[in-house]
Amino acid sequence: MKVGDKLELMPFGEKVIVKGIESVNEMVEHAYAGQLCDLSLGLPKDFDSQYMKAGQVLCQPNWPVYQVTKFRAKILVYETDLIITKGQ
């Protein structure tokens, strides 16, 4: 992402603008996947920033990431010393 990008804050579906990016205590123009950074966002005037918390996602408006309560996965475990049972 870069300063000026228009993104969507999920699960709210609010459109936001990246106003600033800080990484390792300095302002930068870009951030990449996996990079730890702080963002300054332009939020809608009627949005209460108290609702912002960990676990929310910024995404491209045309590719929203929806919150789910269940998902199905196939997991392959090569080696483990632990006994794996359903529900763990």
SULURWO-V275936 format. One line per field, one symbol per residue. ss: DSSP state (a for helix, b for strand, c for the rest). phi: phi as a letter, one per 30 degrees, with the letter a starting at -180 (. if undefined). psi: psi as a letter, one per 20 degrees, with the letter a starting at -180 (. if undefined). Layout:
BEGIN
ss=???
phi=???
psi=???
END
This chain:
BEGIN
ss=cbcccbbbbbcccbbbbbbbbbbccbbbcbcccccccbbbbbccccccaaacccccbbbbcccccccccccccccccccccccccccc
phi=.bejdcbccccdiddbbdcabcbhibdbcbbceiddaccccdcdddddddddaejdbcbdedbdccdbcbacbccccdbaccdcbdjd
psi=rrpiqorpoqjhjpprpohqppplkqprhqqrpipprqqpqoqqhjpoihiprqiqpprphimqoqpqiqqpqppppgpqiqpprpi.
END
